[in-house]
Amino acid sequence: MIFDTIIIGAGAAGLLCAKFLKGTYIILERDQRPARKVLISGGGCCNFTNKNVASEHYYSQNAHFCKSALAQFSWEDAIALFSRAGISYEERDHGKLFSSDAKQFANYLQAGANIAFKISISSIERTEEWWTIHCGYGTDFRCRHLVIATGGLSYPELGISDFGYRFAEQLGVAVEPLAPALVRLDFPGNMRKNFAKLAGISLPAAVTVGDRTIMDEVLFTHYGLSGPAMLTASLWWQADTSLRINWLPKIDLKKIIADHRSQRVKDILTNLLPKRLGEIFSKGHDRPLANMSKGEIDTLVGQLTQFTFIPEHVAGYRKAEVTRGGISTRFLLSKTMAVKHIPNVYFVGEVVDVTGELGGYNLHWAWASAVAAAKAIDDNVGHR
């Protein structure tokens, strides 16, 4: 079977790429259900883009690489496209745009798509201008343009595969180190015991990692810290480096202390913080502020506004929303997502070393990179 384009992977990027192609195509999918990660995204509501889409919200070894694709498909383009398909949406905090039902996206993406399911690829070879995909049972597929949209390693229960990374290495394309991202950060053992009883508590905080500060909710778990702020921080966190948290980012704690010298530390902190967290930070200070030395007060303020620790590690791929790292952008053309040194092969979506923060950035990267590749393929097919 011969096609203009073959797409490997029926996820968000692969399915949208197909919708923008004008020539013949087929999507090869190893599973029997398409768009599985789309269905669970945003808690089933599909956070499909963000009004703040820009390169500074993406992690990559080349911080500028994603700019070209993002310029070709903006968040306004995403709204226009999906609105024409009858998908309603709403705006939430931090510019996040959600649909009311992720099934709307999955249905739209797979509607009319030419997909071959449960395909096991044994090998891929290139002969002159053709790509030949050898599958089981003697089935071969041939195409001029090959798009790899196989995703990352998160959610292994969905049947993920490292095929895209292995194929890239066969082509001589480097893969940047892979790691779980948008995931819980775990306390070291000694801290885990102290904070485990706070599991379930959530509060707004300012989390600083490197030169970035994220203002959002932090959630205590039995193992460490989660919630939107920590998930985003995990994208930028490097092993063996510290995190700093301000538990009272919108409060002038020094002024409150100065104005309430007659009150006990515990009374003040359990009023400003969730009770159990306030009790932990007031431990050992159960007396009026007026009886504390300046040094003791400075230490207390530091514990609350510059709480610093080195996470033991991030939770694994089963808990991660995305994979950080991937196909090295040094080997790709930013405008088309094509491999520089090999004609007519493209990598799109999560498999590429472009990973977004929490808030719709990763689905938008799937859309934008897919559209960039499809436009390049159509230009090529149209001039053949």
Secondary structure, 3 states (H helix, E strand, C coil): CEEEEEEECCCHHHHHHHHCCCCCEEEECCCCCCCHHHHHHHHHCCEEEECCCCHHHEECCCCCCCHHHHHHCCHHHHHHHHHHCCCCEEECHHHEEEECCHHHHHHHHHCCCCEECCCCEEEEEEECCEEEEEEHHHCEEEEEEEEECCCCCCCHHHCCCCHHHHHHHHCCCCEEEEEEECCCEECCHHHHHHHHHHCCCEEEEEEEECCEEEEEEEEECCCEEEHHHHHHHHHHCCCCCCEEEECCCCCCHHHHHHHCCCCEHHHHHHHHCCHHHHHHHHCCCCCEHHHCCHHHHHHHHHHHHCEEECCCEECCCCCCCEEEEEECHHHECCCCCEECCCCCEEECHHHECCEECCCCHHHHHHHHHHHHHHHHHHHHHHCC
